[in-house]
Amino acid sequence: MSIVCSGRSRAAPVGEMQSALQRKPALQRKPAGALPRSLHCLRSRVLVPTYAYSLHHELQLGVVMRKRFCAGQEAAVVDCVAGYALCLDETARDMQEECKKKGLLATQAKSSTASCPVRVLVPKEKIADPQSLKLWLKVNG
């Protein structure tokens, strides 16, 4: 299983990290261990890595693929989608800043155990237009 995150494609997080907005998003993989064992874990406690002093989170729409596709097959991507899930992308910002200063990828900052909790899969047939969904997150209430 793969978890692939996109970044540097939206103005708010780019401004927060003082990075450049890119036309094409930067893709980064998370290890399978970033996905907690329970798919109902957005209601449970967040696991904070011991090395993180500044843990940030961002609610994202996860696209769950039912089959693989290759680059250059963009027209076929929609047929490969099984459904969607709410994902919480967690990042150890202090570690991410250190990696940025050293010119390194911030993989470790985004790859702690259970750093990508998700909520139940919704079949794609139930969501007519995923681009128009309104997502929100309440912290501690």
TAJO-V956513 format. One line per field, one symbol per residue. psi: psi as a letter, one per 30 degrees, with the letter a starting at -180 (. if undefined). burial: # if it has 16 or more other ideal C-beta (glycine too) atoms within 10 Angstrom, else .. A space follows every 10 residues. Layout:
psi: ???
burial: ???
//
This chain:
psi: kkjkkllgfk eeeeeeghlk kkekkkkkkk lfffjlekfg ffflkkkkkf gkfjjllkkl jkjjkfllll kfheffeeff kealkkkjjk kjeeeeeeee efglkheefg glkhgikllk kkkfffjejf fgkjklkkkh .
burial: ..#.#.##.. ..#...#... .......#.# #..###.... ##......#. .#..##.#.# .###...... .......... #.######## ###.##..#. .....#..## ##.######. .#.#...... .......... .
//
